[in-house]
Amino acid sequence: MKLKYEITLGRGDRTAIMQCITKWEIVRFLYSIGSAGFAVGARSDNCALCKMYDPNGLSTCKGCPLFEATGKTCTESNSPYSRWYNDCNVLTSNTMVETLKALLGRTK
């Protein structure tokens, strides 16, 4: 996904993004070996960014670097996460990995 905006990372954002990248790389790997059932654990309750920016699970996402860069919450249609959620596979999980990696390169 092409990111719309440059962002400024807050304290802890880089670490949280790296944790998210690791999570999505594991999800992608599980799909690649045919263990998709284990990948269903990719939810907001185990997302480092959601824990920081949406601890109550209200999908407000205010301040989340992924929201700030894409202009979409994860639950909005055509967001990287909603694309994965609607069509769980290696390609859509790779989109999450690449979008998160792009966040690290789009900082001010």
N, CA, C and O atoms as a GROMACS GRO file, in nm:
protein
  432
    1MET      N    1   0.085  -0.118   0.000
    1MET     CA    2   0.000   0.000   0.000
    1MET      C    3   0.089   0.124   0.000
    1MET      O    4   0.186   0.131   0.075
    2LYS      N    5   0.056   0.218  -0.082
    2LYS     CA    6   0.129   0.344  -0.085
    2LYS      C    7   0.083   0.430   0.032
    2LYS      O    8  -0.036   0.449   0.055
    3LEU      N    9   0.181   0.482   0.106
    3LEU     CA   10   0.149   0.567   0.220
    3LEU      C   11   0.123   0.708   0.173
    3LEU      O   12   0.192   0.760   0.084
    4LYS      N   13   0.022   0.772   0.231
    4LYS     CA   14  -0.018   0.905   0.189
    4LYS      C   15   0.064   1.016   0.253
    4LYS      O   16   0.089   1.119   0.190
    5TYR      N   17   0.106   0.996   0.377
    5TYR     CA   18   0.162   1.105   0.454
    5TYR      C   19   0.294   1.066   0.518
    5TYR      O   20   0.316   0.950   0.552
    6GLU      N   21   0.380   1.166   0.534
    6GLU     CA   22   0.498   1.148   0.618
    6GLU      C   23   0.452   1.161   0.762
    6GLU      O   24   0.357   1.232   0.792
    7ILE      N   25   0.521   1.092   0.850
    7ILE     CA   26   0.480   1.094   0.991
    7ILE      C   27   0.600   1.120   1.080
    7ILE      O   28   0.715   1.102   1.040
    8THR      N   29   0.573   1.162   1.200
    8THR     CA   30   0.674   1.176   1.304
    8THR      C   31   0.648   1.066   1.406
    8THR      O   32   0.539   1.057   1.463
    9LEU      N   33   0.749   0.983   1.429
    9LEU     CA   34   0.732   0.875   1.524
    9LEU      C   35   0.748   0.925   1.667
    9LEU      O   36   0.840   1.001   1.697
   10GLY      N   37   0.658   0.882   1.753
   10GLY     CA   38   0.668   0.914   1.895
   10GLY      C   39   0.756   0.814   1.966
   10GLY      O   40   0.805   0.717   1.907
   11ARG      N   41   0.776   0.837   2.095
   11ARG     CA   42   0.858   0.748   2.174
   11ARG      C   43   0.795   0.608   2.178
   11ARG      O   44   0.676   0.595   2.210
   12GLY      N   45   0.869   0.510   2.147
   12GLY     CA   46   0.822   0.373   2.147
   12GLY      C   47   0.761   0.326   2.016
   12GLY      O   48   0.739   0.207   1.998
   13ASP      N   49   0.734   0.419   1.923
   13ASP     CA   50   0.671   0.381   1.796
   13ASP      C   51   0.758   0.286   1.714
   13ASP      O   52   0.708   0.186   1.663
   14ARG      N   53   0.887   0.317   1.702
   14ARG     CA   54   0.975   0.235   1.621
   14ARG      C   55   0.978   0.090   1.673
   14ARG      O   56   0.971  -0.005   1.596
   15THR      N   57   0.986   0.076   1.805
   15THR     CA   58   0.986  -0.057   1.866
   15THR      C   59   0.854  -0.129   1.839
   15THR      O   60   0.854  -0.247   1.803
   16ALA      N   61   0.743  -0.058   1.855
   16ALA     CA   62   0.611  -0.119   1.831
   16ALA      C   63   0.596  -0.160   1.685
   16ALA      O   64   0.542  -0.266   1.656
   17ILE      N   65   0.645  -0.077   1.593
   17ILE     CA   66   0.637  -0.111   1.451
   17ILE      C   67   0.721  -0.236   1.423
   17ILE      O   68   0.677  -0.325   1.350
   18MET      N   69   0.840  -0.243   1.480
   18MET     CA   70   0.925  -0.361   1.461
   18MET      C   71   0.857  -0.487   1.517
   18MET      O   72   0.866  -0.593   1.456
   19GLN      N   73   0.790  -0.474   1.631
   19GLN     CA   74   0.717  -0.589   1.686
   19GLN      C   75   0.604  -0.631   1.593
   19GLN      O   76   0.579  -0.750   1.574
   20CYS      N   77   0.536  -0.533   1.535
   20CYS     CA   78   0.428  -0.564   1.440
   20CYS      C   79   0.484  -0.632   1.314
   20CYS      O   80   0.424  -0.726   1.262
   21ILE      N   81   0.597  -0.583   1.266
   21ILE     CA   82   0.659  -0.645   1.149
   21ILE      C   83   0.690  -0.791   1.178
   21ILE      O   84   0.663  -0.879   1.096
   22THR      N   85   0.748  -0.817   1.295
   22THR     CA   86   0.781  -0.955   1.333
   22THR      C   87   0.655  -1.041   1.337
   22THR      O   88   0.654  -1.154   1.287
   23LYS      N   89   0.548  -0.987   1.397
   23LYS     CA   90   0.422  -1.062   1.404
   23LYS      C   91   0.372  -1.096   1.265
   23LYS      O   92   0.333  -1.210   1.239
   24TRP      N   93   0.372  -0.998   1.174
   24TRP     CA   94   0.318  -1.022   1.040
   24TRP      C   95   0.411  -1.109   0.957
   24TRP      O   96   0.363  -1.179   0.867
   25GLU      N   97   0.540  -1.106   0.982
   25GLU     CA   98   0.631  -1.199   0.914
   25GLU      C   99   0.601  -1.343   0.957
   25GLU      O  100   0.609  -1.435   0.876
   26ILE      N  101   0.566  -1.362   1.084
   26ILE     CA  102   0.528  -1.495   1.133
   26ILE      C  103   0.396  -1.538   1.068
   26ILE      O  104   0.383  -1.652   1.024
   27VAL      N  105   0.299  -1.446   1.061
   27VAL     CA  106   0.172  -1.477   0.996
   27VAL      C  107   0.196  -1.517   0.851
   27VAL      O  108   0.142  -1.617   0.803
   28ARG      N  109   0.278  -1.440   0.781
   28ARG     CA  110   0.309  -1.470   0.640
   28ARG      C  111   0.374  -1.607   0.627
   28ARG      O  112   0.339  -1.684   0.538
   29PHE      N  113   0.469  -1.638   0.716
   29PHE     CA  114   0.535  -1.768   0.713
   29PHE      C  115   0.435  -1.881   0.736
   29PHE      O  116   0.438  -1.982   0.667
   30LEU      N  117   0.348  -1.864   0.834
   30LEU     CA  118   0.250  -1.968   0.863
   30LEU      C  119   0.160  -1.996   0.742
   30LEU      O  120   0.128  -2.112   0.713
   31TYR      N  121   0.120  -1.890   0.672
   31TYR     CA  122   0.041  -1.912   0.550
   31TYR      C  123   0.124  -1.984   0.445
   31TYR      O  124   0.072  -2.068   0.373
   32SER      N  125   0.252  -1.951   0.435
   32SER     CA  126   0.336  -2.010   0.330
   32SER      C  127   0.356  -2.159   0.351
   32SER      O  128   0.381  -2.231   0.254
   33ILE      N  129   0.347  -2.208   0.475
   33ILE     CA  130   0.364  -2.352   0.500
   33ILE      C  131   0.230  -2.423   0.519
   33ILE      O  132   0.226  -2.541   0.555
   34GLY      N  133   0.122  -2.351   0.496
   34GLY     CA  134  -0.009  -2.413   0.502
   34GLY      C  135  -0.068  -2.425   0.642
   34GLY      O  136  -0.159  -2.504   0.664
   35SER      N  137  -0.018  -2.347   0.736
   35SER     CA  138  -0.070  -2.350   0.873
   35SER      C  139  -0.154  -2.226   0.900
   35SER      O  140  -0.135  -2.160   1.002
   36ALA      N  141  -0.245  -2.196   0.811
   36ALA     CA  142  -0.324  -2.074   0.820
   36ALA      C  143  -0.405  -2.065   0.947
   36ALA      O  144  -0.431  -1.955   0.996
   37GLY      N  145  -0.446  -2.178   1.004
   37GLY     CA  146  -0.526  -2.175   1.126
   37GLY      C  147  -0.455  -2.104   1.239
   37GLY      O  148  -0.519  -2.041   1.323
   38PHE      N  149  -0.323  -2.116   1.243
   38PHE     CA  150  -0.248  -2.050   1.348
   38PHE      C  151  -0.236  -1.900   1.326
   38PHE      O  152  -0.210  -1.825   1.420
   39ALA      N  153  -0.254  -1.856   1.204
   39ALA     CA  154  -0.238  -1.714   1.171
   39ALA      C  155  -0.359  -1.630   1.211
   39ALA      O  156  -0.352  -1.507   1.207
   40VAL      N  157  -0.467  -1.694   1.248
   40VAL     CA  158  -0.587  -1.619   1.284
   40VAL      C  159  -0.561  -1.531   1.406
   40VAL      O  160  -0.640  -1.441   1.435
   41GLY      N  161  -0.453  -1.557   1.478
   41GLY     CA  162  -0.420  -1.478   1.596
   41GLY      C  163  -0.376  -1.336   1.565
   41GLY      O  164  -0.335  -1.265   1.657
   42ALA      N  165  -0.382  -1.293   1.441
   42ALA     CA  166  -0.342  -1.156   1.404
   42ALA      C  167  -0.460  -1.063   1.428
   42ALA      O  168  -0.539  -1.035   1.338
   43ARG      N  169  -0.472  -1.017   1.550
   43ARG     CA  170  -0.584  -0.931   1.590
   43ARG      C  171  -0.530  -0.810   1.666
   43ARG      O  172  -0.412  -0.801   1.696
   44SER      N  173  -0.620  -0.718   1.696
   44SER     CA  174  -0.578  -0.596   1.767
   44SER      C  175  -0.531  -0.625   1.909
   44SER      O  176  -0.450  -0.550   1.963
   45ASP      N  177  -0.580  -0.732   1.970
   45ASP     CA  178  -0.539  -0.759   2.108
   45ASP      C  179  -0.395  -0.810   2.118
   45ASP      O  180  -0.342  -0.823   2.228
   46ASN      N  181  -0.332  -0.841   2.003
   46ASN     CA  182  -0.191  -0.878   2.007
   46ASN      C  183  -0.107  -0.790   1.913
   46ASN      O  184  -0.002  -0.832   1.864
   47CYS      N  185  -0.156  -0.670   1.888
   47CYS     CA  186  -0.086  -0.573   1.804
   47CYS      C  187  -0.020  -0.468   1.894
   47CYS      O  188  -0.087  -0.403   1.974
   48ALA      N  189   0.110  -0.453   1.880
   48ALA     CA  190   0.183  -0.358   1.964
   48ALA      C  191   0.134  -0.214   1.944
   48ALA      O  192   0.127  -0.137   2.040
   49LEU      N  193   0.100  -0.177   1.820
   49LEU     CA  194   0.051  -0.041   1.795
   49LEU      C  195  -0.088  -0.021   1.855
   49LEU      O  196  -0.117   0.085   1.911
   50CYS      N  197  -0.174  -0.122   1.844
   50CYS     CA  198  -0.308  -0.111   1.903
   50CYS      C  199  -0.300  -0.100   2.055
   50CYS      O  200  -0.377  -0.026   2.117
   51LYS      N  201  -0.208  -0.172   2.114
   51LYS     CA  202  -0.192  -0.164   2.260
   51LYS      C  203  -0.151  -0.023   2.302
   51LYS      O  204  -0.188   0.022   2.411
   52MET      N  205  -0.074   0.045   2.218
   52MET     CA  206  -0.031   0.182   2.250
   52MET      C  207  -0.139   0.285   2.221
   52MET      O  208  -0.161   0.376   2.301
   53TYR      N  209  -0.206   0.271   2.107
   53TYR     CA  210  -0.293   0.378   2.058
   53TYR      C  211  -0.443   0.347   2.066
   53TYR      O  212  -0.525   0.436   2.044
   54ASP      N  213  -0.478   0.226   2.096
   54ASP     CA  214  -0.619   0.190   2.107
   54ASP      C  215  -0.637   0.082   2.215
   54ASP      O  216  -0.692  -0.025   2.188
   55PRO      N  217  -0.591   0.112   2.336
   55PRO     CA  218  -0.592   0.009   2.441
   55PRO      C  219  -0.732  -0.039   2.479
   55PRO      O  220  -0.746  -0.149   2.532
   56ASN      N  221  -0.834   0.039   2.453
   56ASN     CA  222  -0.970   0.000   2.488
   56ASN      C  223  -1.043  -0.070   2.373
   56ASN      O  224  -1.159  -0.109   2.387
   57GLY      N  225  -0.976  -0.086   2.259
   57GLY     CA  226  -1.035  -0.155   2.146
   57GLY      C  227  -1.150  -0.082   2.079
   57GLY      O  228  -1.244  -0.145   2.030
   58LEU      N  229  -1.144   0.051   2.078
   58LEU     CA  230  -1.252   0.131   2.021
   58LEU      C  231  -1.228   0.171   1.876
   58LEU      O  232  -1.311   0.241   1.816
   59SER      N  233  -1.117   0.128   1.819
   59SER     CA  234  -1.079   0.160   1.681
   59SER      C  235  -1.071   0.311   1.656
   59SER      O  236  -1.104   0.359   1.548
   60THR      N  237  -1.025   0.384   1.758
   60THR     CA  238  -1.006   0.528   1.738
   60THR      C  239  -0.873   0.555   1.669
   60THR      O  240  -0.865   0.640   1.580
   61CYS      N  241  -0.770   0.484   1.708
   61CYS     CA  242  -0.640   0.485   1.642
   61CYS      C  243  -0.570   0.620   1.641
   61CYS      O  244  -0.469   0.636   1.571
   62LYS      N  245  -0.618   0.718   1.714
   62LYS     CA  246  -0.558   0.851   1.715
   62LYS      C  247  -0.411   0.842   1.757
   62LYS      O  248  -0.377   0.792   1.864
   63GLY      N  249  -0.324   0.892   1.669
   63GLY     CA  250  -0.181   0.891   1.695
   63GLY      C  251  -0.109   0.768   1.645
   63GLY      O  252   0.014   0.767   1.641
   64CYS      N  253  -0.181   0.664   1.606
   64CYS     CA  254  -0.116   0.542   1.556
   64CYS      C  255  -0.042   0.574   1.426
   64CYS      O  256  -0.101   0.631   1.334
   65PRO      N  257   0.085   0.538   1.417
   65PRO     CA  258   0.160   0.568   1.295
   65PRO      C  259   0.098   0.508   1.169
   65PRO      O  260   0.103   0.569   1.062
   66LEU      N  261   0.040   0.389   1.179
   66LEU     CA  262  -0.023   0.328   1.062
   66LEU      C  263  -0.144   0.409   1.018
   66LEU      O  264  -0.164   0.431   0.899
   67PHE      N  265  -0.224   0.453   1.112
   67PHE     CA  266  -0.339   0.538   1.081
   67PHE      C  267  -0.292   0.673   1.026
   67PHE      O  268  -0.347   0.723   0.927
   68GLU      N  269  -0.193   0.732   1.090
   68GLU     CA  270  -0.144   0.863   1.048
   68GLU      C  271  -0.087   0.859   0.906
   68GLU      O  272  -0.102   0.955   0.830
   69ALA      N  273  -0.022   0.749   0.869
   69ALA     CA  274   0.041   0.740   0.737
   69ALA      C  275  -0.057   0.701   0.627
   69ALA      O  276  -0.040   0.742   0.512
   70THR      N  277  -0.159   0.621   0.661
   70THR     CA  278  -0.252   0.575   0.557
   70THR      C  279  -0.381   0.655   0.554
   70THR      O  280  -0.450   0.659   0.452
   71GLY      N  281  -0.414   0.719   0.665
   71GLY     CA  282  -0.540   0.792   0.675
   71GLY      C  283  -0.659   0.699   0.697
   71GLY      O  284  -0.774   0.741   0.686
   72LYS      N  285  -0.631   0.572   0.728
   72LYS     CA  286  -0.737   0.473   0.750
   72LYS      C  287  -0.712   0.398   0.880
   72LYS      O  288  -0.598   0.366   0.914
   73THR      N  289  -0.821   0.370   0.953
   73THR     CA  290  -0.809   0.277   1.064
   73THR      C  291  -0.800   0.137   1.005
   73THR      O  292  -0.835   0.117   0.889
   74CYS      N  293  -0.754   0.043   1.082
   74CYS     CA  294  -0.742  -0.094   1.031
   74CYS      C  295  -0.876  -0.155   0.995
   74CYS      O  296  -0.882  -0.246   0.912
   75THR      N  297  -0.983  -0.105   1.056
   75THR     CA  298  -1.114  -0.163   1.028
   75THR      C  299  -1.182  -0.101   0.906
   75THR      O  300  -1.285  -0.152   0.861
   76GLU      N  301  -1.127   0.006   0.852
   76GLU     CA  302  -1.187   0.068   0.733
   76GLU      C  303  -1.158  -0.016   0.609
   76GLU      O  304  -1.054  -0.081   0.599
   77SER      N  305  -1.252  -0.013   0.516
   77SER     CA  306  -1.234  -0.092   0.394
   77SER      C  307  -1.110  -0.046   0.319
   77SER      O  308  -1.076   0.072   0.318
   78ASN      N  309  -1.045  -0.142   0.256
   78ASN     CA  310  -0.926  -0.121   0.176
   78ASN      C  311  -0.803  -0.079   0.255
   78ASN      O  312  -0.705  -0.035   0.196
   79SER      N  313  -0.806  -0.091   0.388
   79SER     CA  314  -0.683  -0.072   0.465
   79SER      C  315  -0.601  -0.200   0.451
   79SER      O  316  -0.657  -0.304   0.417
   80PRO      N  317  -0.470  -0.195   0.476
   80PRO     CA  318  -0.391  -0.318   0.465
   80PRO      C  319  -0.446  -0.431   0.552
   80PRO      O  320  -0.451  -0.546   0.509
   81TYR      N  321  -0.488  -0.399   0.675
   81TYR     CA  322  -0.542  -0.503   0.763
   81TYR      C  323  -0.674  -0.556   0.711
   81TYR      O  324  -0.695  -0.677   0.711
   82SER      N  325  -0.765  -0.470   0.667
   82SER     CA  326  -0.895  -0.520   0.620
   82SER      C  327  -0.879  -0.605   0.496
   82SER      O  328  -0.956  -0.700   0.475
   83ARG      N  329  -0.780  -0.573   0.412
   83ARG     CA  330  -0.755  -0.658   0.294
   83ARG      C  331  -0.709  -0.796   0.338
   83ARG      O  332  -0.751  -0.897   0.281
   84TRP      N  333  -0.621  -0.802   0.442
   84TRP     CA  334  -0.580  -0.931   0.494
   84TRP      C  335  -0.699  -1.003   0.556
   84TRP      O  336  -0.720  -1.122   0.532
   85TYR      N  337  -0.776  -0.933   0.635
   85TYR     CA  338  -0.890  -0.994   0.706
   85TYR      C  339  -0.991  -1.053   0.608
   85TYR      O  340  -1.048  -1.159   0.634
   86ASN      N  341  -1.013  -0.985   0.498
   86ASN     CA  342  -1.112  -1.032   0.399
   86ASN      C  343  -1.059  -1.140   0.306
   86ASN      O  344  -1.137  -1.213   0.246
   87ASP      N  345  -0.927  -1.151   0.295
   87ASP     CA  346  -0.868  -1.248   0.202
   87ASP      C  347  -0.736  -1.298   0.259
   87ASP      O  348  -0.630  -1.270   0.204
   88CYS      N  349  -0.743  -1.372   0.367
   88CYS     CA  350  -0.624  -1.416   0.440
   88CYS      C  351  -0.537  -1.507   0.354
   88CYS      O  352  -0.578  -1.618   0.318
   89ASN      N  353  -0.418  -1.459   0.320
   89ASN     CA  354  -0.323  -1.540   0.244
   89ASN      C  355  -0.184  -1.478   0.252
   89ASN      O  356  -0.164  -1.376   0.318
   90VAL      N  357  -0.088  -1.541   0.186
   90VAL     CA  358   0.050  -1.494   0.189
   90VAL      C  359   0.060  -1.352   0.132
   90VAL      O  360   0.129  -1.268   0.188
   91LEU      N  361  -0.008  -1.326   0.021
   91LEU     CA  362   0.001  -1.196  -0.044
   91LEU      C  363  -0.051  -1.083   0.046
   91LEU      O  364   0.015  -0.980   0.061
   92THR      N  365  -0.168  -1.103   0.105
   92THR     CA  366  -0.223  -0.996   0.187
   92THR      C  367  -0.147  -0.980   0.319
   92THR      O  368  -0.139  -0.870   0.372
   93SER      N  369  -0.090  -1.090   0.373
   93SER     CA  370  -0.008  -1.073   0.492
   93SER      C  371   0.123  -1.005   0.457
   93SER      O  372   0.179  -0.932   0.538
   94ASN      N  373   0.173  -1.027   0.336
   94ASN     CA  374   0.292  -0.957   0.290
   94ASN      C  375   0.265  -0.807   0.276
   94ASN      O  376   0.353  -0.725   0.302
   95THR      N  377   0.144  -0.771   0.236
   95THR     CA  378   0.107  -0.630   0.228
   95THR      C  379   0.121  -0.563   0.365
   95THR      O  380   0.167  -0.449   0.375
   96MET      N  381   0.080  -0.633   0.469
   96MET     CA  382   0.096  -0.578   0.605
   96MET      C  383   0.244  -0.559   0.638
   96MET      O  384   0.282  -0.455   0.692
   97VAL      N  385   0.326  -0.657   0.607
   97VAL     CA  386   0.470  -0.648   0.634
   97VAL      C  387   0.529  -0.529   0.561
   97VAL      O  388   0.600  -0.448   0.621
   98GLU      N  389   0.501  -0.518   0.433
   98GLU     CA  390   0.559  -0.410   0.352
   98GLU      C  391   0.508  -0.272   0.394
   98GLU      O  392   0.584  -0.175   0.393
   99THR      N  393   0.382  -0.263   0.430
   99THR     CA  394   0.328  -0.134   0.475
   99THR      C  395   0.395  -0.091   0.605
   99THR      O  396   0.431   0.026   0.620
  100LEU      N  397   0.412  -0.184   0.697
  100LEU     CA  398   0.477  -0.151   0.824
  100LEU      C  399   0.624  -0.113   0.802
  100LEU      O  400   0.674  -0.020   0.865
  101LYS      N  401   0.692  -0.184   0.714
  101LYS     CA  402   0.831  -0.149   0.683
  101LYS      C  403   0.838  -0.011   0.620
  101LYS      O  404   0.931   0.065   0.648
  102ALA      N  405   0.742   0.021   0.536
  102ALA     CA  406   0.739   0.153   0.473
  102ALA      C  407   0.722   0.265   0.576
  102ALA      O  408   0.771   0.376   0.558
  103LEU      N  409   0.652   0.233   0.685
  103LEU     CA  410   0.636   0.335   0.791
  103LEU      C  411   0.769   0.382   0.843
  103LEU      O  412   0.787   0.501   0.870
  104LEU      N  413   0.863   0.291   0.856
  104LEU     CA  414   0.995   0.327   0.909
  104LEU      C  415   1.071   0.417   0.814
  104LEU      O  416   1.157   0.494   0.856
  105GLY      N  417   1.040   0.408   0.684
  105GLY     CA  418   1.107   0.492   0.586
  105GLY      C  419   1.035   0.622   0.554
  105GLY      O  420   1.088   0.705   0.480
  106ARG      N  421   0.917   0.643   0.609
  106ARG     CA  422   0.838   0.761   0.578
  106ARG      C  423   0.833   0.860   0.694
  106ARG      O  424   0.740   0.941   0.703
  107THR      N  425   0.929   0.855   0.780
  107THR     CA  426   0.928   0.946   0.893
  107THR      C  427   0.997   1.076   0.859
  107THR      O  428   1.086   1.081   0.775
  108LYS      N  429   0.953   1.180   0.926
  108LYS     CA  430   1.012   1.314   0.904
  108LYS      C  431   1.145   1.325   0.975
  108LYS      O  432   1.210   1.429   0.968
   0.00000   0.00000   0.00000
